């Protein structure tokens, strides 16, 4: 059922073109088109550059790139084939989530069905499934959930090939990390699975369990699991040339703001906005960079109420999950919360600067907790006793229908560059980067006057936008050489190594 629903939601996405990041990561990527040897994929970043280069994005996803390469080798640069693979992977992930929910909450079939159906139709997934570069997130999620399933198989009391399942778990975690970096957090979730499993077994047979032997077995597995994780992280760090990627203020303005209070309040608000998009995905955009989200400068900013409300909800759920785990011997809610929170940490900006404000595609994988969110929804729905099963079914069908319609409508935005950028500007009309990209599209289609209008808007919303200054200057060269030179000089002032602006200045 869930697989069929997932396919139906994305049928109209199949005929979309290569858009946005697809152009760089697939169409013009020599690693994908086969212009370089396969071995080169393992020393290049996701965009085809040397990962040790100072200009590299440091995004290491060789398995995803290899799937692009295989699709290209068989079908060429036909977007339909790439879309079919993405949708097929989404069906697999949805099915894996259903199996995962049945495993952690054995008594609740309706909870597993609710979680997987919500996951299948959620509109937030369109960037990951319909946007072709989102395959990194979908493939990562497939390996991620496979890792958790293998680990749960390994810790079953009657498992014969325990070490074999542990090895499978580590291999799946490795595959998840090589699909997208944050897949490594699956090993942290394995530790939580171990804890929740022992909560269940300790309370079930408290007087019969030899605590010392149990603790030794648990600790040895966790130590092995996390040592493998540490080794993978070290290998990843070494491949990067032991350097973090370099981002700009335009990528993530809050991270570069000099005021600590502003950085903290804005970051917390963005966390709450992620949660809001999961619950109420009405305003979606493929680009949230630059000034898309106004910085929160003061504790008196009204948006702080949303932050407090969001963290209050998460705190209440955490309290309820802990209480249920300890007193009712049902740790499934706690594990779902762990899938929600733990993988979010690498993307939170707490450990290192990230190169985005908010990205909808990262809400697909457990890194930003969409499976965890849906798992929580399923667990919660199955535990509501004040309404009948029929009423819960009506609610689930209504919610999934609304989300499914929104997903189908959202897929239309991803049909081509024009529709995608227009949809983004409809939601974020003050986004400087969207105006810049729309200006580029208009320039490419020989509509210079309209292009200049959008370049001017990009500069209005982000005055220090060097590429917008340069491109506007290029269009002005044949009309007003003096004004064009001013824009070229503005571009060089903001980015002294801007090669195009330097060339235009002579």
Steps between C-alpha positions, in 0.01 A plus 500: 500500500762753607712438190202551270409823676858624469504430125165671445623815672801527269354389167490859375863553600633251246518740207681782674818643350846538653472807725693692765791294640429214255678698230830509688484167683378294202492669159843668514666258743774295330472238775142433388541528123793256499766742379730393785588160645273345764783518754494881474153502656654399833733801515248757375224680682133476401544771237797337326782708652807375684377462857834618641482826309451817703201586282332161546159481667637193686177307437619141457224278354665248266221240519243755390727615218549139389123449478479811281784363288328162462170665402682713244690200361176312434257777405714803422406849615127434496343644817214248493738215591648699787152583631389135484799395712431773755135400537595131526743584780228700677272195485777288651560748783128521572479120521806487725343755732188283524715199590696709751180617669366144519825397663517769768127505577393141448154548650395778264428427135304823469795700631733351240249560222440860611872578517584351161198653323581844636860455392394389152287807429670779698547809279834584660645207303454649156846655495662169595294278269410728207826694513750255355796593721272413789586139424785545747244545779274216385786253452647603834164436669475153342839396637426677830183303570664178376777557755248536783307193386817289483604612848160411643537156344846466656382564857210257490546231768475203262708642216754243382722715282523797736842612376385471141208735561729742683729499196201566273402788726845659471503449122159665469620792713802534272271498196283764662800724567631454144158599367486813712730600782252497785420134456773428753256597775323168443762342725403737781141384457618140532621586849157636587339184359721299734391708798129482418522127443658447840238718666242259363689183595612619843148580609361186343733267691664721761566231760641253251742718310864492603561873481877476483497259204234700325688825549820341370327377185331833443815703557707279270250542217471875553879535518544304177222696333634841596863415430397418144319831488807686623712328235256602225497860623881508504516362144250761390706776666818374335336493155398863546864592547425558870326827415141613542323657201499878469165674490397861456264730684255466214479124558414535868476861625429410863819294532712802404320765704733661759234513774478177701139563609393542138675179397339299780146640466501464122633146514234399753232662288618307193474177701138585581437587135620153399246350737227730370567390142465137607165568666365763261685487164313782331786734403769300319798622300807337351723787620505650850841666477612860549231719654211252465461487878545832677747485788360500854686782672302537823340284767190714451459385139154342473647201313660386825154384609504248216842383617379459859189316386699261280752417771217465751333240278826307454564511877152366576545218251841418650349487848213278385738272309730459800207432731355241265837330461570479873157428645316321219791311343413646159809680367372540142404864555844570648669338201285700259602817682862392471461461123357852505769669710836320476552513121406868507813596694747509204266731307423720799810715471596416857812304407612697194371760256261365239458649154126557504232673704232241437479230234182301448675198347692434821168458678466174308767301672521427873767773516211747524258249642224447247490123565518579873222756467278252316590226748398728787175576319429130454580415862289788628203416277500137611493609867205741473211326675244782520384440142403184316713318246260612229545866595878460500482340156291790368751748643793312346334478157409869509850608602673278244261617227578865575874432508479290185324777307759750621779265385347463153466878471853552628637258240380737230740766628791267426413452131755753371723791605234760433224337707740418784637852540156658462363277776790597725445871438131457578591374849814711555470816288789662691747217434796662321638175362168407341484836325859451383426153363185622329703780347743240364213302351354808335843599368549151354162526324587844357271712717757756618264769632319254729834351599633841605189553710567184699873570533406839645265333747775256598729795574219678686451206735873412523716805413824301535409251226806506267365273226176700476704820462716338231210358298306824520811685385535263206147576381553873553825508301323574173268757659694690765873424515556724803227333708620158387851581625357599838340159534820323394693694763236416762541132414878520539461693825289220648708219347850609402563175309178513296653398166209606278479848652877544474487393135216742428700783656785417266 
